[in-house]
Amino acid sequence: MATYARGWERFETAGLQVAGIVVDPVENNRAMVEKLLLPFPILSDPEARVIQEWDVWNPDDGGVARPSVFLVRPDLTIAYAYVGTDFADRPTDEELWEALERG
């Protein structure tokens, strides 16, 4: 998430809004936003409804979401999707920025 905060201007230039969705309680999210100085919200989904609907739920890894990035266009179509296989599997910064440029 710190990478996305550092690249915030790239998201703004592309006309995108950023939000994180996690299963953690609101209090934990607030602390993370403050600690990492994130310019975007982290939303709580403690019952994992959104995480399950977007098919990123990982019941085999303690019931957490797989690291995922979705770039959603204003017309609600998906411009880019990345769903990792475990907690450390994330797109590289270069992959994400290239996807932003492709739109």
C-alpha positions as CSV (number, residue, x, y, z in Angstrom):
1,M,0.0,0.0,0.0
2,A,2.9,2.3,0.6
3,T,3.8,1.9,-3.1
4,Y,0.4,3.1,-4.1
5,A,0.7,6.1,-1.7
6,R,4.1,7.0,-3.2
7,G,2.6,6.7,-6.7
8,W,-0.5,8.6,-5.8
9,E,0.0,11.3,-8.5
10,R,0.0,8.6,-11.2
11,F,-3.4,7.4,-10.1
12,E,-4.8,10.9,-10.0
13,T,-3.4,11.7,-13.4
14,A,-5.1,8.6,-14.8
15,G,-8.4,9.8,-13.2
16,L,-8.5,6.8,-10.8
17,Q,-9.5,6.6,-7.2
18,V,-7.8,4.1,-4.9
19,A,-9.3,2.2,-2.0
20,G,-8.1,-0.8,-0.1
21,I,-10.5,-3.5,1.3
22,V,-9.5,-5.7,4.1
23,V,-11.1,-8.0,6.7
24,D,-9.6,-6.1,9.6
25,P,-11.8,-3.9,11.9
26,V,-12.1,-0.2,11.3
27,E,-9.8,0.7,14.2
28,N,-6.9,-1.3,12.6
29,N,-7.5,0.3,9.3
30,R,-7.4,3.8,10.8
31,A,-4.1,3.0,12.4
32,M,-2.6,1.6,9.1
33,V,-3.7,4.7,7.2
34,E,-2.1,7.0,9.8
35,K,1.1,4.9,10.1
36,L,1.7,4.7,6.3
37,L,0.3,8.2,5.6
38,L,-2.0,6.7,3.0
39,P,-3.9,9.3,0.8
40,F,-6.7,6.8,0.2
41,P,-9.1,5.0,2.4
42,I,-8.9,1.4,3.7
43,L,-12.4,-0.1,4.0
44,S,-13.3,-2.8,6.4
45,D,-15.1,-5.9,5.3
46,P,-15.0,-8.0,8.5
47,E,-17.5,-10.5,7.2
48,A,-15.6,-10.8,3.9
49,R,-18.6,-10.2,1.7
50,V,-16.9,-8.2,-0.9
51,I,-13.7,-10.3,-0.8
52,Q,-15.8,-13.4,-1.4
53,E,-17.8,-11.8,-4.2
54,W,-14.7,-10.7,-6.0
55,D,-13.3,-14.3,-5.6
56,V,-10.2,-13.3,-3.7
57,W,-11.0,-15.2,-0.5
58,N,-8.4,-17.7,0.6
59,P,-9.9,-20.1,3.1
60,D,-6.7,-22.2,3.0
61,D,-4.5,-19.4,4.3
62,G,-6.4,-18.7,7.6
63,G,-9.4,-17.1,5.9
64,V,-7.8,-14.0,4.5
65,A,-7.9,-12.4,1.1
66,R,-5.3,-13.1,-1.5
67,P,-3.4,-9.9,-2.3
68,S,-5.3,-8.4,-5.2
69,V,-5.4,-5.3,-7.4
70,F,-8.3,-4.3,-9.6
71,L,-8.3,-1.2,-11.8
72,V,-11.9,-0.4,-12.4
73,R,-12.9,2.1,-15.1
74,P,-15.6,4.8,-14.5
75,D,-18.0,2.6,-16.6
76,L,-17.3,-0.2,-14.0
77,T,-15.4,-2.4,-16.5
78,I,-12.2,-4.0,-15.3
79,A,-9.0,-2.5,-16.8
80,Y,-6.6,-4.7,-14.9
81,A,-6.9,-7.5,-12.4
82,Y,-4.2,-9.3,-10.4
83,V,-5.0,-11.9,-7.8
84,G,-2.0,-13.3,-6.0
85,T,-1.7,-16.9,-4.9
86,D,-0.4,-16.1,-1.3
87,F,0.2,-13.2,1.0
88,A,3.5,-12.3,-0.8
89,D,2.4,-12.7,-4.4
90,R,1.8,-9.1,-5.6
91,P,2.2,-7.3,-8.9
92,T,5.4,-5.5,-9.3
93,D,5.3,-1.7,-9.4
94,E,6.2,-1.8,-13.1
95,E,3.3,-4.1,-13.9
96,L,0.9,-1.8,-12.1
97,W,2.2,1.4,-13.8
98,E,2.1,-0.3,-17.2
99,A,-1.5,-1.3,-16.6
100,L,-2.3,2.3,-15.7
101,E,-0.8,3.6,-18.9
102,R,-2.8,1.1,-21.0
103,G,-5.9,2.1,-19.2
